[in-house]
Amino acid sequence: MFALISVYITAPSRDIAERIAHHLVEEKLAACVNIISGVRSIYRWKDRVESANEVILIAKTRRDLFEPLEKRVKELHSYEVPCIVAWPIEAGHQPYLDWIEKETAS
């Protein structure tokens, strides 16, 4: 069994989020990507407090695929410094976890 992770990514629009999600799933870098619209982010960027509407992506994948997933997101993303962070999946419904592993296998 591989170590599984969820990868949290933000994007500036639904179109960009969908493009990233389709590539990640088609290329087997993620088994599934959820897209959540309607997020308002407030952040510091270049010494200013900014705010923007964003879209969240949550990709379910294997830990050993994080680096190629990160590289692919950076290629497809419009941000200078995109948010791409991962956290481990500690537990879950075993058939779903097995499915993630199966769908990300080469």
C-alpha positions as CSV (number, residue, x, y, z in Angstrom):
1,M,0.0,0.0,0.0
2,F,1.3,3.4,-0.9
3,A,1.1,6.5,1.3
4,L,-1.9,8.6,0.2
5,I,-2.2,12.4,0.3
6,S,-4.7,15.1,-0.5
7,V,-3.2,18.1,-2.3
8,Y,-4.7,21.5,-1.7
9,I,-4.4,23.9,-4.7
10,T,-5.9,27.4,-5.3
11,A,-6.6,28.8,-8.7
12,P,-7.9,32.2,-9.9
13,S,-10.8,30.9,-12.0
14,R,-13.0,27.9,-12.6
15,D,-11.6,27.5,-16.1
16,I,-8.0,27.3,-14.9
17,A,-9.1,24.9,-12.1
18,E,-10.9,22.6,-14.5
19,R,-7.9,22.6,-16.9
20,I,-5.5,21.6,-14.1
21,A,-7.9,19.0,-12.7
22,H,-8.5,17.4,-16.2
23,H,-4.7,17.2,-16.8
24,L,-4.0,15.7,-13.3
25,V,-6.6,13.0,-13.7
26,E,-5.9,12.2,-17.4
27,E,-2.2,11.9,-16.7
28,K,-2.9,9.7,-13.6
29,L,-1.2,12.1,-11.3
30,A,-4.5,12.2,-9.2
31,A,-7.4,9.8,-9.0
32,C,-9.9,12.6,-8.3
33,V,-9.9,16.4,-8.0
34,N,-12.7,18.2,-6.3
35,I,-13.3,21.8,-7.4
36,I,-14.8,24.2,-4.9
37,S,-15.9,27.7,-6.1
38,G,-16.9,30.8,-4.2
39,V,-13.8,31.1,-2.0
40,R,-12.6,34.6,-0.9
41,S,-8.9,34.7,0.0
42,I,-7.1,37.5,1.9
43,Y,-3.4,37.3,1.8
44,R,-0.2,39.3,2.0
45,W,1.6,39.7,-1.4
46,K,4.6,41.9,-2.1
47,D,4.1,43.9,1.2
48,R,0.4,44.6,0.6
49,V,-2.7,42.9,1.9
50,E,-4.7,41.7,-1.0
51,S,-8.0,39.9,-1.5
52,A,-9.3,37.8,-4.4
53,N,-12.0,35.3,-5.4
54,E,-10.4,31.9,-5.9
55,V,-11.3,28.3,-6.6
56,I,-10.0,25.4,-4.5
57,L,-8.9,22.1,-5.9
58,I,-8.4,19.1,-3.7
59,A,-6.5,16.3,-5.5
60,K,-6.3,12.8,-4.1
61,T,-3.2,10.9,-5.0
62,R,-0.1,9.0,-3.8
63,R,2.7,10.6,-1.8
64,D,5.3,9.4,-4.4
65,L,3.4,11.4,-7.1
66,F,3.6,14.7,-5.3
67,E,6.7,16.1,-7.1
68,P,5.4,15.3,-10.6
69,L,2.0,16.6,-9.7
70,E,3.5,19.8,-8.3
71,K,5.6,20.2,-11.5
72,R,2.5,19.8,-13.7
73,V,0.4,22.2,-11.7
74,K,3.1,24.9,-12.0
75,E,3.2,24.3,-15.8
76,L,-0.5,24.8,-16.1
77,H,-1.0,27.6,-13.5
78,S,-1.2,31.3,-14.0
79,Y,0.1,32.4,-10.6
80,E,3.7,33.3,-10.0
81,V,3.7,31.4,-6.7
82,P,0.7,28.9,-6.7
83,C,-0.5,27.4,-3.5
84,I,0.3,23.6,-3.7
85,V,0.3,21.9,-0.3
86,A,-0.3,18.4,0.7
87,W,-1.4,16.6,3.8
88,P,-1.5,12.9,4.5
89,I,-4.6,10.8,4.4
90,E,-4.4,9.1,7.8
91,A,-7.5,6.9,7.4
92,G,-10.5,6.3,5.2
93,H,-13.0,4.0,3.6
94,Q,-10.7,1.2,2.4
95,P,-12.4,0.6,-0.9
96,Y,-12.0,4.3,-1.7
97,L,-8.3,4.3,-0.7
98,D,-7.8,1.2,-2.9
99,W,-9.5,3.1,-5.8
100,I,-7.1,6.1,-5.4
101,E,-4.1,3.7,-5.5
102,K,-5.5,1.8,-8.6
103,E,-6.4,5.0,-10.5
104,T,-2.9,6.5,-10.0
105,A,-1.0,3.4,-11.0
106,S,1.0,3.6,-14.3
